[in-house]
Amino acid sequence: MMTVNLVMMLAQAQAPAQSRGPNLLTALFPFILVLIIFWLIIVLPQQRRQKKHMQMVESLKPGDRIITSGGIFGTVMGVYPDRIELKIAANVKIDITKNAVAVILERQKTETKTES
């Protein structure tokens, strides 16, 4: 009879309450923090540099002196939607992509005539 009572008690006994793990937000917080820091340190400055470079390239005009990313010095002869025509020596012109422009050395000086 005692074994029956013992079996009944064990059968009716509740399983111990499982301890809850950390909250999902608490568990994901370090990963979210790392992503935010990555965004601020890596992605955002890169986007700013890219936008600044795009504005520089869009402002090119014939006569501007530039250096390409390959180290070629030249004078812009023409700006087209997909390329830039560059004069690098007398009677020597090459076409480069707009992304190849590294630095603008000197802007074309526009002459302004004053009327008297």
C-alpha positions as CSV (number, residue, x, y, z in Angstrom):
1,M,0.0,0.0,0.0
2,M,2.8,2.3,0.7
3,T,4.3,1.8,-2.7
4,V,1.0,2.7,-4.3
5,N,0.8,5.9,-2.2
6,L,4.4,6.7,-3.1
7,V,3.6,6.2,-6.8
8,M,0.5,8.3,-6.6
9,M,2.4,11.1,-4.9
10,L,5.1,11.0,-7.5
11,A,2.6,11.0,-10.3
12,Q,0.8,14.0,-8.9
13,A,3.9,16.0,-8.1
14,Q,4.5,18.9,-10.4
15,A,7.6,19.3,-12.4
16,P,9.9,22.0,-11.0
17,A,9.3,25.4,-12.6
18,Q,11.7,26.0,-15.4
19,S,13.9,29.0,-14.9
20,R,13.2,31.6,-17.6
21,G,16.1,32.5,-19.8
22,P,17.0,36.1,-20.5
23,N,14.5,38.3,-22.3
24,L,14.9,38.3,-26.1
25,L,15.6,42.0,-26.1
26,T,18.2,41.6,-23.5
27,A,19.8,38.8,-25.5
28,L,19.8,40.8,-28.7
29,F,21.0,44.1,-27.2
30,P,24.8,43.4,-27.7
31,F,24.3,42.5,-31.3
32,I,22.1,45.6,-32.0
33,L,24.7,47.8,-30.2
34,V,27.5,46.3,-32.4
35,L,25.5,46.9,-35.6
36,I,24.9,50.5,-34.6
37,I,28.6,51.1,-33.8
38,F,29.5,49.4,-37.1
39,W,27.1,51.7,-39.0
40,L,28.4,54.9,-37.3
41,I,32.1,54.0,-37.7
42,I,32.2,52.3,-41.1
43,V,29.2,52.8,-43.3
44,L,28.2,56.4,-42.6
45,P,31.6,57.9,-43.3
46,Q,32.0,55.8,-46.4
47,Q,28.6,57.1,-47.7
48,R,29.7,60.7,-47.0
49,R,33.0,60.2,-48.9
50,Q,31.2,58.6,-51.8
51,K,28.7,61.5,-52.0
52,K,31.5,64.1,-51.8
53,H,33.4,62.3,-54.6
54,M,30.2,62.1,-56.8
55,Q,29.7,65.9,-56.3
56,M,33.3,66.5,-57.3
57,V,33.1,64.4,-60.4
58,E,29.7,66.0,-61.4
59,S,31.3,69.5,-61.1
60,L,34.1,68.7,-63.6
61,K,34.3,71.0,-66.7
62,P,36.6,71.0,-69.7
63,G,39.9,72.6,-68.8
64,D,40.1,71.3,-65.2
65,R,43.4,69.6,-64.3
66,I,43.0,66.3,-62.5
67,I,44.8,63.3,-61.2
68,T,43.3,59.9,-61.8
69,S,43.4,57.1,-59.2
70,G,46.1,55.5,-61.4
71,G,48.3,58.5,-61.0
72,I,47.8,60.0,-64.4
73,F,47.9,63.8,-64.6
74,G,45.7,65.4,-67.3
75,T,43.4,68.1,-68.5
76,V,39.7,67.4,-68.9
77,M,38.7,67.9,-72.6
78,G,35.2,66.6,-72.4
79,V,32.7,65.3,-69.8
80,Y,30.2,62.6,-71.0
81,P,27.5,60.7,-69.0
82,D,29.7,57.5,-68.8
83,R,33.2,58.8,-69.2
84,I,35.7,61.7,-69.2
85,E,38.0,62.6,-72.1
86,L,41.4,63.5,-70.7
87,K,44.4,65.1,-72.5
88,I,47.6,63.7,-71.0
89,A,50.1,65.0,-73.5
90,A,50.2,66.9,-76.8
91,N,47.9,65.0,-79.2
92,V,47.3,62.2,-76.7
93,K,43.8,61.8,-75.3
94,I,42.4,59.0,-73.3
95,D,38.9,58.1,-72.0
96,I,38.5,57.3,-68.3
97,T,35.6,56.4,-66.2
98,K,34.2,59.0,-63.8
99,N,35.2,56.8,-60.8
100,A,38.8,57.0,-61.8
101,V,39.1,60.7,-60.9
102,A,41.0,61.1,-57.6
103,V,41.8,64.8,-57.2
104,I,41.0,68.0,-59.0
105,L,44.3,70.0,-59.1
106,E,43.1,73.2,-60.7
107,R,39.8,74.4,-61.9
108,Q,39.4,76.1,-65.3
109,K,39.5,79.8,-64.8
110,T,36.6,81.5,-66.3
111,E,37.3,84.8,-67.8
112,T,34.9,87.5,-66.9
113,K,34.7,90.5,-69.2
114,T,33.9,93.8,-67.6
115,E,32.1,96.2,-69.8
116,S,33.1,99.9,-69.6
